[in-house]
Amino acid sequence: MAELQPVLDLLATGSATGGELFDAFEPLRRDSNRPIVGYVRIPTGAHTAQIDEGKALKAVLFDNHQANVGPSLADLIQLRKDLANQQLVLGLASFRAIDALTGVSLKLPVKDGQKTFLVESSHAMDGFHVDILDFAHDRAAERHLWCILAAWGAPPIAGAYTQVSAVQGAKTSRYRLTFATADAPSLFRSNGRLIDEIILLGRCHRVYGKGWYNHKQPLQRTDMDIAARERKIVRPSTAPPPSESPSSRTPGSSKRQCVVPPPPVAWTRVHRGTPSSPRDPGRPWVSANMFDVLRQHVVVTPVQLSASNGKDVVIVPQILEAPDAPTSTPPSTFVGGTKIVEGKTVRIEMPLDAILQEFALLDRSSQVAQASFDAHCAAARGSTNLNLATYIQNGEADWIQRDLEAHPIEFGRQLQSLATSDPTQLVQLIRLRLVCRWLRATWGSTTPFYKLYANVFGHKFSMPALDDDFATLLSTANVTDHVALHDGDECLVLALDAEFVLALGEIVLASVAPMYYSSDSALGAAASSPVFSLPARGGDRFLASCTLKSVLLHSPLGSIVWDRTRALLSTAAASATDRARMDGNMDGDAPMEADPTASLLLDWVRDMDRLITIDFHGNLDIDASNQVLFDASVSALVHRSLDDLWSNDGASSSG
């Protein structure tokens, strides 16, 4: 009754409004809607995992009857387990309750009965913390990181170099950031677990958050430089101090001779040998732990560049030295694949030293591209006579590939325009490209496409003929489709529909990420797989279907390209529907599927979703053993192993 006296006095005035009465009663509330003003903790040690939160809450409220504790327990709002720190955390609604419960012993149920634990006050430094390894002792860099975290809703409350840092005599630096909350900020979590690395000011740092454990899964990282750009945080003018150069010498020491090491061999050709037995699997495409070793040396991550015109976007690789990178590479470490040499497919192997050297060159090219991106966008149209619509009408498949590689910015613009203005042409582009890929895989790149097309189909290329010839190819196909059971239902994608999606994905990949597309090393590092090529007369090469699958579905770069491909198809489907309604070919309230072109494009969008599901279940069987190509001996599309496409002499490409 005494606690309600302020409310009763206000009511007795006779002039109090409902809002005033509510405000007077609010501090007296005893329900869980009251805000938590502070916490106390109960260190439970190894018993934490055995304690049931519900039983513990009941024991705290009803089984402990110390003097002056009862009224304070009315302010208990929350009880939760903190497994990472082996303690129970109690959230309280008043500071009076915090003071009253601190130092009190409480009996809690554990596995073997009851045990007494002491309630302790919480500390401001009890929240989440993260250790950043090899961090530069630079106040500007530290302040920049604090600004980024605060802008993303995770302001630190303390930062210091720990006793295992270089300032205390240890080998490397370890900078610890502490946060007010117990939960990890969103920037330090991904896919339900703590991240392993951050990128800050162009350097990659290993991080260990509170509660981190060795999950034996691929490393996850957060790019703080991208986070800073998204929040428009200015990069500090002072860079971290460079490490001491190992080549520095003191006056009077003997003069060092400059010895330039010989450059590593870029790649070596692998000749087919005779297997020692019929079951001999042959030499593997990748040496053991190749990509794990590569990640110990460099970190390759995609960076998106946006032009000032607000339209052009390009993705370039950012290559950073990994923290604590080894100074040498293991012998016999290599990644294989296929390249196109003199119009023929050959098997090659590339040593790790050559890959690292290529990344050094690629990093410099990437920095130049970032600095001059706006200038390249402004000059893109005037640097080429590319006319994508005309190329499609004339069946210039070789020129399409050539200009896709040579002028990716302008090609991307015309591709987007094609999806909006003439979606039927987009469908024809994919069909033309697929025919070219299938024929080139068999006959190589020596013969021009127009002659190769005439040799196979018996007549010259024309757009009406392409429709009929493509339908004939589909009808003769002898390929295995992709299927998986998902939630009890069958999820199916036809093998040739998957080829449609991958072919368009390659076009988008080459136009939006040209530096990745032209570099086998960058693609291999992104997807952690070897890169397989198919011959292309107009350009360098096509990517084999298995490589496209690995890049598009199993890499951070691929997720960006996949989304852009899906958006391109959706835009084209909507445009096809609008054109059909304007031409009077369909009613205004008819669904999009009523138009044949829109229906086909939407089918491919749905196929993209199904491919992700099938791949999730491990049933997307697109690998080096089943490339789709045209088999001249049976005049049909078949699956063929990429091992069959390379030999010491190569396949005939005379058409």
Sequence and secondary structure as in RCSB ss.txt:
>XXXX:A:sequence
MAELQPVLDLLATGSATGGELFDAFEPLRRDSNRPIVGYVRIPTGAHTAQIDEGKALKAVLFDNHQANVGPSLAD
LIQLRKDLANQQLVLGLASFRAIDALTGVSLKLPVKDGQKTFLVESSHAMDGFHVDILDFAHDRAAERHLWCILA
AWGAPPIAGAYTQVSAVQGAKTSRYRLTFATADAPSLFRSNGRLIDEIILLGRCHRVYGKGWYNHKQPLQRTDMD
IAARERKIVRPSTAPPPSESPSSRTPGSSKRQCVVPPPPVAWTRVHRGTPSSPRDPGRPWVSANMFDVLRQHVVV
TPVQLSASNGKDVVIVPQILEAPDAPTSTPPSTFVGGTKIVEGKTVRIEMPLDAILQEFALLDRSSQVAQASFDA
HCAAARGSTNLNLATYIQNGEADWIQRDLEAHPIEFGRQLQSLATSDPTQLVQLIRLRLVCRWLRATWGSTTPFY
KLYANVFGHKFSMPALDDDFATLLSTANVTDHVALHDGDECLVLALDAEFVLALGEIVLASVAPMYYSSDSALGA
AASSPVFSLPARGGDRFLASCTLKSVLLHSPLGSIVWDRTRALLSTAAASATDRARMDGNMDGDAPMEADPTASL
LLDWVRDMDRLITIDFHGNLDIDASNQVLFDASVSALVHRSLDDLWSNDGASSSG
>XXXX:A:secstr
  TTHHHHHHHHTS   HHHHHHHHGGG  STTS   EEEEEE GGGGGG  HHHHHHHHHHS   TTTHHHHTT
EEEEEEEGGGTEEEEEES HHHHHHHTT EEEEEETTEEEEEE EE  GGGS EEEEET    HHHHHHHHHHHH
HTT  EEEEEE TTSGGGT SS EEEEEESSSS  GGGEETTEE SEEEETTEEEEEEETT     S   EEEHH
HHHHHTT    SS       TT   TTS            S EEE     SSTT   S SB TTHHHHHHHHEEE
EEEEEE TTSS EEEEEEEEE TT  SS  TT EEEEEEEETTEEEEEEEEHHHHHHHHHHHHHHHHHHHHTHHH
HHHHTGGG    HHHHHHHT HHHHHHHHHH HHHHHHHHHHHHHH HHHHHHHHHHHHHHHHHHHHH SSS HH
HHHHHHHSS   HHHHHHHHHHHHHT B   EEEEETTEEEEE HHHHHHHHHHHHHHHHHH HHHHT HHHHHH
HHTS B EE  SSSS EE HHHHHHHHHSSHHHHHHHHHHHHHHHHHHHHHHHHHHHTTSS TTS GGGSHHHHH
HHHHHHHHHHHHHHHHTT    STT EEEEETTTTEEEEE GGGG  SS      
